[in-house]
Amino acid sequence: MASLTRQLVSLCSSINTRAILTKQPQRFLAIQNIRFTSASAEISKDELWEIKNKMIFRTIDHNGDNVVSQEDFKLMAEDYKKSGKYRHEDITAFTNKCSHNAALMGLSLGIEWSLEEWSKARKYHMLNPEYVSGLKVMFDKLFTMVDKDRKGYLSMDDWEDMAEILHINSREEVKSGFDAIDANKDGKLSREEFTDYMFEFYCTTDNELGTINMLGPLPK
């Protein structure tokens, strides 16, 4: 835990957060028609953090109104239920954990945050062991939900179903994201692969595992 805390302190002290969200008439307009890059080594840690922030923010902003709120988690749960593909108890467990983690950051009912506000809160709470621990639990619950057949791994079909609800744009982008985190290239994502990669993407400024591509193309 001490090592993790030092890593998070170093992470947060290196971040220079600035607002990078622009109002768009169409959701995801800013990241359409942009392909993946292999030049991540040329991206500074500050830039990588901002890219990840924007990609995560747009995934959470489920109704595409350029703010995040508790309402987005309710809408996400509704879409998962409407798909008819997931167990309702798994949907509830996952989205409740998302909501709880957001509340730990200060995103309570009735509050809306812009990208800048959300990014600053996330930067601060990466130093909170309870918040970081909660993220790990959230990733595990997401895996359980998406592994709807209880195979013990996620297939490309599972990944595509999840990506559709998260509004990741095209089949090509979805496949690229899956391939990015399929470490042993067996066409299956184990729970360990999934949670390790989610942690690197969501909680660090690293791209050692290539996770920068897992939510679609890089935003400008």
SULRA-V928234 format. One record per residue. N is the residue number from 1. D_FIRST is the distance of its C-alpha to the first C-alpha in whole Angstrom. Layout:
# SULRA-V928234
N | D_FIRST
N | D_FIRST
This chain:
# SULRA-V928234
1 | 0
2 | 4
3 | 5
4 | 5
5 | 6
6 | 9
7 | 10
8 | 10
9 | 12
10 | 14
11 | 15
12 | 16
13 | 18
14 | 20
15 | 21
16 | 25
17 | 25
18 | 29
19 | 31
20 | 32
21 | 33
22 | 37
23 | 39
24 | 41
25 | 44
26 | 42
27 | 39
28 | 37
29 | 40
30 | 38
31 | 36
32 | 39
33 | 41
34 | 38
35 | 37
36 | 34
37 | 33
38 | 32
39 | 32
40 | 28
41 | 28
42 | 30
43 | 28
44 | 26
45 | 22
46 | 24
47 | 26
48 | 24
49 | 22
50 | 25
51 | 27
52 | 24
53 | 24
54 | 28
55 | 28
56 | 25
57 | 27
58 | 30
59 | 29
60 | 28
61 | 31
62 | 33
63 | 36
64 | 36
65 | 37
66 | 35
67 | 33
68 | 30
69 | 30
70 | 30
71 | 33
72 | 32
73 | 29
74 | 33
75 | 35
76 | 32
77 | 32
78 | 36
79 | 36
80 | 34
81 | 37
82 | 40
83 | 39
84 | 40
85 | 37
86 | 34
87 | 34
88 | 34
89 | 31
90 | 29
91 | 30
92 | 29
93 | 26
94 | 25
95 | 26
96 | 25
97 | 22
98 | 23
99 | 25
100 | 22
101 | 19
102 | 22
103 | 23
104 | 19
105 | 20
106 | 24
107 | 26
108 | 28
109 | 31
110 | 34
111 | 32
112 | 32
113 | 30
114 | 31
115 | 29
116 | 29
117 | 28
118 | 25
119 | 24
120 | 23
121 | 21
122 | 19
123 | 18
124 | 17
125 | 15
126 | 13
127 | 11
128 | 11
129 | 8
130 | 11
131 | 13
132 | 11
133 | 10
134 | 14
135 | 15
136 | 14
137 | 16
138 | 19
139 | 19
140 | 19
141 | 22
142 | 24
143 | 24
144 | 25
145 | 28
146 | 29
147 | 29
148 | 32
149 | 34
150 | 31
151 | 32
152 | 28
153 | 28
154 | 29
155 | 33
156 | 34
157 | 36
158 | 33
159 | 31
160 | 35
161 | 35
162 | 32
163 | 32
164 | 36
165 | 34
166 | 32
167 | 35
168 | 34
169 | 37
170 | 39
171 | 39
172 | 38
173 | 35
174 | 34
175 | 35
176 | 33
177 | 30
178 | 30
179 | 31
180 | 28
181 | 25
182 | 27
183 | 26
184 | 28
185 | 31
186 | 32
187 | 33
188 | 30
189 | 27
190 | 25
191 | 22
192 | 19
193 | 21
194 | 21
195 | 18
196 | 16
197 | 19
198 | 19
199 | 15
200 | 16
201 | 19
202 | 18
203 | 15
204 | 15
205 | 18
206 | 18
207 | 21
208 | 21
209 | 21
210 | 24
211 | 23
212 | 25
213 | 28
214 | 27
215 | 28
216 | 31
217 | 33
218 | 31
219 | 33
220 | 35
